[in-house]
Amino acid sequence: MVHSKPIYIFLLLILLSSLSSCNLPLSTTAPTPTQTSAPIPFPSSTPTEIPTLEPTIAPSPISIDSSTATPIKTSLYLPNGIATYPSGGGRVTYYDLQGQLLGELPASNLGIGTFQQAAIAGALTYSPGPLLPPLVYYEFENGGELWLNTNNNTSLLKAAPNLLNLIGVPGKSLMAFTLLEYSDIGLISHLYLGDPQTLPSAIPILENTNTESYAIMPLAISMSDDQAVGVWYTTVPYGIGGDIVFDPRQALDYYDLNEKQFKTYLDMGKGPTGISDDQTWVAYTPAEGNGPLSIVHDFDFSTSITFPLREDSDRGSGDAVFSPDNLYVAWREASGSITGLPTPFHETIRIATVDGNILTEVPDTSLINISGFPEISWAIPIGWLDAQTLALEVRGSNWDTACILSVKFDGSGLSFISPGSFIGFLYP
């Protein structure tokens, strides 16, 4: 059986085709959102056995004490730089938030599909010049391998056949990733958690066999006192292609590392598309990925907010990112076909308050001048630089040409930060 890469790899290849462009006016009005916020206590140790999930993960009851809701932090942990993969490849470049090049690390064979195929494994510090954090990255060669680059010294970390995705923790060396394996009874997901020191000998923290080829995708790692205490994950279909704009994710589950227990927080009819930094807010869409965006605080669905789609957003919504102070949420909506037929593909970045007020909309055509690209094939929110400034990854019609832009929460201050596709944020 052919081992296919995840659906976003197929998306990247399809986006290489020519896209037509048209002018979308910047809208100042939007449909009024409809209103339809207690964190989970986390223990603090890791399992010694590999738990096995059932092929289908059923929803479980949720019991949450709202009196223990996490307040918004007064001291925010903000990025101090960004890592990108430049056109031409072969290296990862590090920039500060003013677009000043800090340095680069070789990353040979980190090619198409760099999103969640590399992770920053530490903090950006100065002494007095910049000390670049290590980089862990995936290579397709030799069946798939994870490599580590520390101070321009590269070493093999682990054989990693069929990597689905790789995520990290801001400013830390910890990361989680899923390796996939085909078997006679279904697709097996092996979820790993560790750092560059422990990963070479690490065994999976959980495994799951799914008869419908759905894979476990880690979304976020829960931390307490600098220790991992849990992993948030969803499931995605593996090895499919086509005119797919948003991952058709199903369910949101949490694996408690100490208790070795699983709890479902979004059922199979919902797909998570964003989790806030403090993991108290979640954005989600209908599981098929073609519906409107909803947000919920501490899984109190009686107070969830749904943002109706724009009239032209026939491809749905997704890729939500919450501001670090949890006041704003940004996401993208799409229309048309990524092949350009029968209608051109376009995206709109929308920004709203978490109480449901849409503040601004940024159509992809408005990014042409600042990006320097003759047309835009991809525009996605990637995170927040501070409590008021959103970062975007933008690509031209040639998929290898990409850049990072920023815009204020109210749509003002559109700026160019750096060339290259997004790898991750740097933190002090």
C-alpha positions in Angstrom: 0.0 0.0 0.0 1.3 3.4 -0.8 2.0 5.6 2.2 0.5 9.0 1.5 1.4 12.2 3.3 -1.3 14.1 5.2 -4.0 16.0 3.5 -2.2 19.3 3.9 0.6 18.0 1.7 -1.9 17.3 -1.0 -3.3 20.8 -0.5 0.2 22.3 -1.0 0.6 20.4 -4.3 -2.8 21.5 -5.6 -2.1 25.1 -4.7 0.8 25.1 -7.2 -1.8 25.3 -10.0 -2.6 28.7 -11.5 -5.1 30.8 -9.5 -7.1 33.6 -11.0 -7.6 36.8 -9.0 -10.3 39.2 -8.5 -10.9 42.2 -6.4 -12.8 41.7 -3.1 -13.8 44.9 -1.4 -12.9 45.4 2.3 -16.1 44.9 4.1 -17.0 47.1 7.0 -20.1 45.2 8.0 -20.6 41.6 8.8 -23.4 39.3 10.0 -24.1 39.6 13.7 -22.7 36.6 15.6 -25.2 34.4 17.5 -24.6 33.5 21.1 -25.8 29.9 21.6 -16.8 30.4 29.8 -13.4 26.0 34.1 -10.2 24.5 33.2 -9.3 20.9 33.7 -7.2 19.9 36.7 -3.9 18.3 35.5 -1.7 15.9 37.4 2.0 15.9 36.9 3.7 12.7 35.8 4.0 10.5 32.7 2.8 7.0 32.0 4.9 3.9 32.0 2.6 1.9 29.7 1.3 2.5 26.2 -2.5 2.9 26.4 -4.4 1.8 23.3 -7.5 3.7 22.1 -10.5 2.1 20.5 -10.9 2.8 16.8 -13.7 5.2 17.4 -13.4 7.6 20.4 -16.8 8.2 21.8 -17.8 11.4 23.7 -17.7 11.3 27.5 -19.6 13.4 30.0 -17.9 16.6 31.1 -18.0 17.8 34.7 -16.3 21.1 35.2 -16.3 23.4 38.3 -16.7 26.9 36.9 -15.4 28.4 40.2 -11.9 27.4 39.2 -11.8 29.2 35.8 -8.4 30.5 34.9 -8.2 34.3 34.8 -6.5 36.1 31.9 -2.9 36.5 32.8 -1.7 40.0 33.6 1.8 39.1 32.5 1.7 37.7 28.9 4.4 35.4 27.5 5.0 37.0 24.1 7.2 36.0 21.1 10.4 37.9 20.5 11.1 36.5 17.0 10.0 34.2 14.2 11.5 31.3 12.3 10.8 30.9 8.6 11.8 28.6 5.7 13.1 30.7 2.8 12.5 30.2 -0.9 15.1 27.8 -2.1 15.2 25.9 1.2 18.1 24.2 2.8 18.0 26.3 6.0 15.7 28.0 8.5 16.1 31.7 9.1 15.5 33.5 12.4 14.2 37.1 12.6 13.3 39.4 15.3 9.8 41.0 15.2 11.2 44.1 13.4 12.3 41.9 10.5 16.0 42.0 11.4 17.8 38.8 10.4 19.3 37.2 13.5 20.9 34.1 11.9 20.1 30.8 10.3 20.5 27.1 10.8 21.0 24.5 8.0 18.0 22.2 7.5 18.7 20.1 4.4 15.8 18.3 2.8 13.1 20.2 4.8 11.0 20.8 1.7 7.4 21.2 0.7 5.0 21.0 3.6 7.1 22.8 6.3 4.0 23.6 8.4 4.3 21.4 11.6 7.2 19.6 10.1 9.7 21.4 12.3 9.7 22.8 15.9 11.8 25.4 17.8 13.3 23.5 20.7 14.2 26.2 23.2 14.3 30.0 23.8 15.9 32.9 22.0 18.3 34.6 24.3 21.0 37.3 24.0 24.5 37.3 25.4 24.9 40.0 24.1 24.2 38.9 20.6 21.4 36.4 19.7 21.8 32.8 20.8 19.6 30.9 18.4 17.4 28.1 19.9 17.9 24.5 18.5 15.7 23.3 15.7 14.1 19.9 15.3 13.0 19.1 11.8 11.7 16.3 9.6 13.4 14.9 6.5 11.7 12.6 4.0 14.9 10.7 3.1 15.6 7.2 4.4 11.9 6.6 5.1 11.6 9.7 7.3 13.8 11.0 10.0 13.9 13.6 12.8 17.0 15.7 12.9 18.4 18.2 15.5 20.4 21.3 14.7 22.1 23.0 17.7 24.6 25.8 16.9 24.9 24.5 13.4 25.7 21.0 14.6 23.3 18.5 13.1 22.5 15.0 14.5 19.9 12.3 13.8 17.3 12.1 16.6 15.1 9.4 15.5 13.8 7.3 12.6 10.3 8.8 11.9 8.4 7.1 9.2 5.2 8.8 8.1 5.3 11.8 10.3 1.8 13.4 10.6 2.7 16.6 12.4 5.1 18.0 15.0 4.2 20.6 17.6 6.2 22.3 20.4 5.8 24.3 23.5 6.7 28.1 23.5 10.2 28.7 24.7 10.7 25.0 25.7 12.4 22.0 24.2 9.4 19.7 24.7 7.5 18.5 21.6 4.8 16.0 20.5 4.4 14.2 17.2 2.5 11.4 15.6 4.0 8.6 13.4 1.7 6.5 11.3 1.8 2.9 10.3 -0.5 0.8 8.1 -1.6 -2.6 9.2 -4.0 -5.2 8.1 -6.6 -4.0 10.6 -6.3 -0.2 10.0 -4.1 2.9 10.4 -2.0 2.9 13.6 -1.2 6.3 15.2 1.9 6.4 17.5 1.9 9.5 19.6 5.3 10.6 21.1 6.2 13.2 23.7 9.7 14.2 24.6 12.6 16.5 24.1 15.9 16.2 22.1 17.5 14.3 25.0 14.7 11.8 25.5 13.3 11.3 22.0 16.0 9.0 20.6 14.9 6.2 23.1 11.3 7.3 23.5 8.3 5.0 23.1 4.8 6.2 22.2 2.7 7.6 25.0 -0.4 6.2 23.3 -1.4 4.2 20.2 -4.6 3.9 18.3 -5.7 1.7 15.4 -8.5 3.2 13.3 -10.2 1.1 10.6 -11.3 4.2 8.7 -7.8 5.7 8.3 -8.3 8.5 10.8 -5.1 9.6 12.5 -4.4 11.2 15.8 -3.1 14.8 15.4 -1.7 16.5 18.5 -2.8 20.2 18.8 -1.3 21.4 22.1 0.6 20.2 25.2 -0.6 21.1 28.6 2.1 22.2 31.1 2.3 22.7 34.8 5.5 23.8 36.6 7.4 23.2 33.4 6.2 19.6 33.2 4.0 18.1 30.6 0.7 17.0 32.1 -1.5 16.3 29.1 -2.0 16.4 25.4 -4.9 17.8 23.4 -5.5 16.0 20.1 -8.0 15.6 17.3 -8.4 13.0 14.5 -8.0 13.7 10.7 -8.4 11.5 7.7 -5.0 10.4 6.3 -4.0 9.9 2.7 -6.8 11.8 1.0 -6.5 14.6 -1.5 -8.6 16.9 -3.6 -10.0 20.4 -3.4 -9.6 20.5 0.4 -9.3 23.9 2.1 -9.7 23.0 5.8 -8.8 19.8 7.5 -12.0 17.7 8.1 -11.2 17.2 11.8 -13.3 15.2 14.2 -13.6 15.6 18.0 -11.3 17.2 20.6 -9.9 14.9 23.2 -7.5 15.3 26.1 -5.1 12.6 27.3 -4.1 12.9 31.0 -0.5 11.8 31.3 -0.7 10.9 35.0 -4.1 9.2 35.1 -3.7 7.6 31.6 -7.2 8.6 31.0 -9.0 10.2 28.0 -11.8 12.7 28.0 -13.7 14.1 25.0 -14.5 17.8 25.0 -15.8 18.2 21.5 -17.8 15.3 20.0 -17.4 13.7 16.6 -19.7 16.3 15.0 -17.3 19.2 15.8 -13.7 19.9 14.6 -11.3 22.0 16.7 -9.5 24.7 14.7 -7.8 26.7 17.4 -6.9 26.6 21.1 -5.9 29.7 23.1 -2.4 30.0 24.7 -3.8 29.3 28.2 -6.1 26.5 26.8 -9.3 28.0 28.2 -10.7 29.0 24.8 -11.4 26.7 21.9 -12.5 27.5 18.3 -14.3 24.9 16.3 -16.4 24.3 13.2 -18.7 21.5 12.0 -16.6 18.4 11.5 -16.7 18.5 7.7 -14.9 21.8 7.9 -17.4 23.8 5.7 -19.4 25.6 8.3 -19.1 28.7 10.4 -16.6 29.3 13.3 -17.7 28.9 16.9 -15.8 29.7 20.1 -16.3 28.5 23.6 -14.8 29.3 27.0 -14.0 26.5 29.4 -16.5 24.3 27.4 -19.5 26.1 28.7 -21.6 25.7 25.5 -24.5 27.7 26.9 -22.3 30.8 26.3 -20.6 29.7 23.0 -20.5 32.2 20.1 -21.0 31.4 16.4 -19.9 33.8 13.7 -22.1 33.4 10.6 -20.1 32.9 7.4 -19.7 35.8 4.9 -22.2 35.4 2.1 -19.3 34.5 -0.3 -17.6 32.0 2.1 -18.8 28.9 0.4 -15.8 26.9 1.5 -16.2 27.4 5.2 -13.9 28.7 8.0 -10.9 27.6 10.1 -7.4 28.3 11.3 -8.4 30.3 14.3 -5.9 32.0 16.7 -6.7 33.7 19.9 -4.8 36.8 21.1 -2.5 36.2 24.1 -4.9 38.2 26.4 -7.9 36.2 25.1 -9.7 39.4 23.9 -9.6 38.7 20.2 -9.9 35.8 17.8 -8.8 35.8 14.2 -9.6 33.2 11.5 -9.9 32.8 7.8 -12.8 32.1 5.5 -12.6 30.9 1.9 -14.5 30.9 -1.3 -14.1 29.2 -4.7 -11.9 26.3 -5.7 -8.2 26.0 -5.0 -7.8 24.8 -8.6 -9.3 28.1 -9.8 -12.2 26.3 -11.5 -15.0 26.9 -11.9 -14.5 30.0 -9.6 -11.3 31.6 -8.4 -10.1 30.9 -4.9 -10.1 33.7 -2.3 -9.7 34.1 1.4 -10.7 36.7 4.0 -9.1 37.1 7.3 -11.6 38.1 10.0 -10.9 39.5 13.4 -13.5 39.7 16.2 -13.7 40.1 20.0 -14.5 37.0 21.9 -17.8 38.4 22.9 -18.9 38.3 19.3 -18.2 41.7 17.7 -16.5 41.5 14.3 -13.8 44.3 14.1 -12.4 44.0 10.7 -12.1 41.8 7.5 -8.9 41.6 5.4 -9.4 40.2 1.9 -6.5 38.4 0.3 -6.4 40.9 -2.5 -5.5 43.7 -0.1 -2.2 41.9 0.7 -0.8 42.0 -2.8 1.0 45.3 -2.6 2.7 44.7 0.8 3.7 41.2 -0.1 5.1 42.0 -3.5 3.3 39.1 -5.1 1.3 39.6 -8.3 -1.5 37.5 -6.7 -2.2 35.7 -3.5 -2.8 31.9 -3.3 -2.8 31.5 0.4 -3.3 33.8 3.4 -3.6 32.3 6.9 -3.4 33.7 10.5 -0.5 32.0 12.3 -0.6 33.7 15.7 -0.3 37.0 17.6 2.9 39.0 18.1 1.4 40.9 21.0 -2.1 41.6 22.4 -3.0 43.7 19.4 -0.9 42.5 16.4 -1.8 39.5 14.3 0.7 37.7 12.1 -0.1 36.2 8.7 1.6 33.8 6.4 1.0 34.8 2.7 2.0 32.9 -0.4 2.1 33.9 -4.0 1.0 31.8 -7.0 4.3 30.1 -6.8 4.1 28.1 -3.7 7.8 28.6 -2.8 7.3 32.3 -2.5 6.0 33.2 0.9 6.3 36.0 3.5 5.1 36.9 7.0 3.0 40.0 7.4 1.4 41.6 10.4 -1.8 43.6 10.9 -3.5 45.3 13.9 -6.7 43.9 15.5 -8.6 46.8 13.8 -7.2 46.1 10.3 -4.7 49.0 10.4 -0.9 48.9 10.3 -0.4 46.3 7.6 3.4 45.6 7.6 6.0 43.2 6.1 8.0 41.3 8.6 10.1 38.7 6.8 10.3 36.5 3.7 9.7 32.8 4.0 7.1 30.3 5.1 6.2 30.0 8.8 8.1 27.5 11.0 7.4 28.9 14.5 7.6 31.8 16.9 10.7 32.4 19.0 10.2 33.1 22.7 12.6 34.6 25.4 
